[in-house]
Amino acid sequence: MINAKRIFIIVFTCLLSLSINNVYAQNHGSLTIHCHYLDVHNHIFNISQDHIALIKIADYDGNDYQVLDKYSKLVTIKKDMSASEQNGVTTKLMDYIKKNNIDYDEELITNQRGEATFRDLDYGIYIIYEHNESEFAYKMEPFIISIPLLEKEDDGSYEKDYDVDVEPKYSRMRPGIDEEPDDKIPSNDENFKKEKNFSQTSNYKDNQKLKTGDYYNPEYWLLLMIMSIIIFIMFNRENIKH
């Protein structure tokens, strides 16, 4: 019975540690950017080696947003903003950021699939923009995003999604180039030509397309299941001995 008690203490300590980590994780979220471009021929290009920057604009306390002091006189952020309101906020923020040479909080480079993931993000509103847009034939439209993403339910409550996926809108930087055949795409588009490996399946008319996933910690539940089985076996052995 002593050994079983020791095992129970060890298991309890492990689960407590994981619970603390789980609480920490639920106070943070992630944002995955999927960078693609759709041409007039319905070809999708994965945009790799693009520099995506992020700046926090507002905090979120679980109920409302509080714009950071630096931007509080510039914009007002609220729940349920329309697309035009979001675009207006984004435009003001980008103008202010460029004019005042404000540095980004974090920058990532997209991989060969055109993806980049910002992890361990504090709750709040962020502005996402392309940091090296002059180096590419494609230009990403900046946008703001909430972590967690709030989705309003029919009853007026909000579902919170902590791990958000977004596909920002890209456009050509040089007018008319969309009409050129693939073999005449400029040299700095070679990487994009090689990476057009899937077909168009979604609507790109919106500023960005969102996909969300609920927060889930499989390690916690797996360890809980394994330890429960071990404890059950150990206690059964002790009972058999007696």
C-alpha positions as CSV (number, residue, x, y, z in Angstrom):
1,M,0.0,0.0,0.0
2,I,2.9,2.3,0.7
3,N,4.2,2.0,-2.9
4,A,0.7,2.7,-4.2
5,K,0.5,5.9,-2.1
6,R,3.9,7.0,-3.4
7,I,2.7,6.5,-7.0
8,F,-0.4,8.4,-6.2
9,I,1.6,11.4,-4.9
10,I,3.8,11.3,-8.0
11,V,0.9,11.2,-10.3
12,F,-0.9,14.0,-8.4
13,T,2.2,16.2,-8.7
14,C,2.5,15.6,-12.4
15,L,-1.2,16.3,-13.0
16,L,-0.9,19.5,-10.9
17,S,2.0,20.6,-12.9
18,L,0.2,20.0,-16.2
19,S,-2.9,21.8,-14.9
20,I,-0.8,24.9,-14.2
21,N,0.7,24.7,-17.7
22,N,-2.8,24.3,-19.1
23,V,-4.0,27.4,-17.3
24,Y,-1.1,29.3,-18.7
25,A,-1.9,28.0,-22.2
26,Q,-5.5,29.1,-21.9
27,N,-4.3,32.7,-21.2
28,H,-2.5,32.7,-24.6
29,G,-3.4,31.9,-28.1
30,S,-1.9,31.4,-31.5
31,L,-2.3,32.8,-35.0
32,T,-1.4,31.0,-38.2
33,I,-1.0,33.0,-41.4
34,H,-1.6,31.1,-44.7
35,C,-0.2,33.2,-47.5
36,H,-1.5,32.4,-51.0
37,Y,-2.2,34.3,-54.2
38,L,-5.0,33.5,-56.7
39,D,-4.3,34.6,-60.2
40,V,-6.9,35.2,-63.0
41,H,-6.4,31.6,-64.2
42,N,-7.5,30.3,-60.7
43,H,-3.9,29.1,-59.9
44,I,-3.0,29.4,-56.3
45,F,0.6,30.3,-55.4
46,N,2.1,29.6,-51.9
47,I,4.0,32.7,-50.9
48,S,7.2,31.6,-49.2
49,Q,9.9,33.7,-47.6
50,D,7.5,36.5,-47.0
51,H,8.1,38.6,-43.8
52,I,5.0,38.9,-41.7
53,A,5.0,41.3,-38.8
54,L,2.7,41.7,-35.8
55,I,2.1,44.5,-33.4
56,K,-0.3,44.4,-30.4
57,I,-2.8,47.3,-30.4
58,A,-5.2,46.5,-27.5
59,D,-5.6,44.3,-24.5
60,Y,-8.5,42.0,-23.8
61,D,-9.7,41.4,-20.3
62,G,-12.3,38.7,-21.1
63,N,-15.1,41.2,-21.7
64,D,-13.9,44.3,-23.5
65,Y,-10.9,45.7,-25.3
66,Q,-8.6,48.4,-23.9
67,V,-6.6,50.1,-26.6
68,L,-2.9,50.6,-25.6
69,D,-2.0,54.2,-24.6
70,K,0.1,54.6,-27.7
71,Y,-2.9,54.2,-29.9
72,S,-5.8,55.2,-27.6
73,K,-6.3,58.7,-29.2
74,L,-6.0,57.3,-32.7
75,V,-8.6,54.5,-32.8
76,T,-11.5,53.0,-30.9
77,I,-11.9,49.2,-30.9
78,K,-15.1,47.4,-30.0
79,K,-16.8,44.1,-30.4
80,D,-18.8,43.4,-33.5
81,M,-17.0,45.9,-35.8
82,S,-18.1,45.8,-39.4
83,A,-15.6,45.0,-42.2
84,S,-15.5,48.7,-43.2
85,E,-14.9,49.7,-39.5
86,Q,-12.0,47.2,-39.3
87,N,-10.5,48.5,-42.5
88,G,-10.7,52.1,-41.2
89,V,-8.9,51.1,-38.0
90,T,-6.3,49.2,-40.0
91,T,-5.6,52.1,-42.3
92,K,-5.2,54.6,-39.4
93,L,-2.9,52.2,-37.6
94,M,-0.7,51.5,-40.6
95,D,-0.4,55.2,-41.4
96,Y,0.6,55.9,-37.8
97,I,3.1,53.0,-37.7
98,K,4.8,54.0,-40.9
99,K,4.9,57.7,-40.0
100,N,6.4,57.1,-36.6
101,N,8.7,54.2,-37.6
102,I,7.2,51.9,-35.0
103,D,8.9,48.6,-34.8
104,Y,7.0,45.3,-34.8
105,D,6.6,43.2,-31.7
106,E,7.4,40.0,-33.7
107,E,8.3,39.0,-37.2
108,L,8.1,35.6,-38.9
109,I,9.0,34.3,-42.4
110,T,6.6,32.1,-44.2
111,N,7.7,28.5,-45.0
112,Q,7.5,26.7,-48.3
113,R,3.8,26.2,-47.8
114,G,3.3,29.9,-47.3
115,E,2.6,29.5,-43.5
116,A,3.8,31.2,-40.4
117,T,2.5,30.7,-36.8
118,F,2.7,33.2,-34.0
119,R,2.5,31.4,-30.7
120,D,2.0,32.3,-27.0
121,L,0.1,35.5,-27.9
122,D,-1.4,37.4,-25.0
123,Y,-5.1,38.2,-25.4
124,G,-5.8,41.3,-27.4
125,I,-6.1,42.9,-30.8
126,Y,-3.1,42.7,-33.2
127,I,-2.4,44.3,-36.5
128,I,-0.7,42.0,-39.1
129,Y,1.2,43.4,-42.0
130,E,3.8,42.5,-44.6
131,H,7.2,43.9,-43.5
132,N,9.1,43.4,-46.8
133,E,6.4,44.2,-49.3
134,S,8.7,46.1,-51.7
135,E,10.7,42.9,-52.3
136,F,7.8,40.9,-53.7
137,A,5.6,41.0,-56.7
138,Y,2.6,40.2,-54.4
139,K,1.4,42.6,-51.7
140,M,-0.6,41.5,-48.6
141,E,-3.3,43.7,-47.3
142,P,-2.8,44.5,-43.6
143,F,-5.6,43.6,-41.2
144,I,-6.4,43.4,-37.5
145,I,-7.3,40.3,-35.6
146,S,-8.5,39.4,-32.1
147,I,-6.9,36.7,-29.9
148,P,-9.0,34.9,-28.9
149,L,-11.3,35.3,-31.9
150,L,-14.8,36.1,-30.7
151,E,-17.7,34.6,-32.6
152,K,-21.2,35.9,-31.6
153,E,-23.8,33.2,-30.9
154,D,-27.5,33.5,-31.5
155,D,-28.2,34.1,-27.8
156,G,-25.8,37.1,-27.7
157,S,-22.9,35.3,-26.0
158,Y,-19.5,34.9,-27.5
159,E,-17.6,31.7,-28.4
160,K,-13.9,32.2,-27.9
161,D,-11.4,30.5,-30.3
162,Y,-7.8,30.6,-29.1
163,D,-6.0,29.1,-32.1
164,V,-6.9,31.1,-35.2
165,D,-6.0,30.5,-38.9
166,V,-6.3,33.3,-41.4
167,E,-5.7,33.7,-45.1
168,P,-5.0,37.3,-45.9
169,K,-5.8,38.9,-49.2
170,Y,-2.9,39.3,-51.7
171,S,-2.7,41.4,-54.8
172,R,-0.3,42.1,-57.6
173,M,1.9,45.2,-57.1
174,R,2.1,45.8,-60.8
175,P,-1.2,46.3,-62.6
176,G,-2.0,44.1,-65.6
177,I,0.6,41.4,-64.7
178,D,-2.2,39.0,-63.9
179,E,-3.0,38.7,-67.6
180,E,0.5,37.4,-68.5
181,P,1.0,33.7,-69.1
182,D,3.0,31.6,-66.6
183,D,6.2,31.5,-68.7
184,K,6.3,35.3,-68.6
185,I,5.9,35.8,-64.9
186,P,8.8,38.0,-63.7
187,S,11.9,36.3,-62.3
188,N,11.2,37.2,-58.7
189,D,8.0,35.1,-59.0
190,E,9.9,31.8,-59.7
191,N,9.4,30.5,-56.2
192,F,5.7,31.1,-56.5
193,K,5.5,29.4,-59.9
194,K,7.0,26.2,-58.5
195,E,4.7,26.1,-55.5
196,K,1.3,26.2,-57.1
197,N,0.4,22.8,-56.0
198,F,-3.3,22.9,-55.2
199,S,-6.5,24.2,-56.8
200,Q,-8.8,27.0,-55.8
201,T,-11.4,25.9,-53.4
202,S,-12.5,29.0,-51.5
203,N,-13.8,32.5,-51.8
204,Y,-11.0,35.1,-51.8
205,K,-13.3,38.2,-52.1
206,D,-13.2,38.9,-48.3
207,N,-10.2,40.8,-46.8
208,Q,-9.2,37.6,-45.0
209,K,-10.7,34.2,-44.5
210,L,-10.8,32.8,-40.9
211,K,-10.6,29.2,-39.7
212,T,-10.6,28.5,-36.0
213,G,-10.0,25.6,-33.7
214,D,-10.8,25.0,-30.1
215,Y,-8.0,24.9,-27.6
216,Y,-7.1,21.3,-26.7
217,N,-4.2,19.8,-24.7
218,P,-3.9,16.1,-25.6
219,E,-0.8,15.6,-23.5
220,Y,-2.8,16.3,-20.3
221,W,-5.5,13.9,-21.0
222,L,-3.2,11.2,-22.3
223,L,-1.1,11.3,-19.1
224,L,-4.2,11.4,-17.0
225,M,-5.5,8.2,-18.7
226,I,-2.1,6.4,-18.4
227,M,-1.7,7.3,-14.7
228,S,-5.2,6.3,-13.9
229,I,-4.6,2.9,-15.4
230,I,-1.3,2.5,-13.4
231,I,-3.0,3.5,-10.1
232,F,-5.9,1.1,-10.8
233,I,-3.4,-1.8,-11.4
234,M,-1.3,-0.9,-8.3
235,F,-4.3,-0.8,-6.0
236,N,-5.6,-4.1,-7.4
237,R,-2.3,-5.8,-6.7
238,E,-2.3,-4.6,-3.1
239,N,-5.8,-5.8,-2.6
240,I,-4.9,-9.2,-4.0
241,K,-1.9,-9.5,-1.7
242,H,-4.2,-8.9,1.3
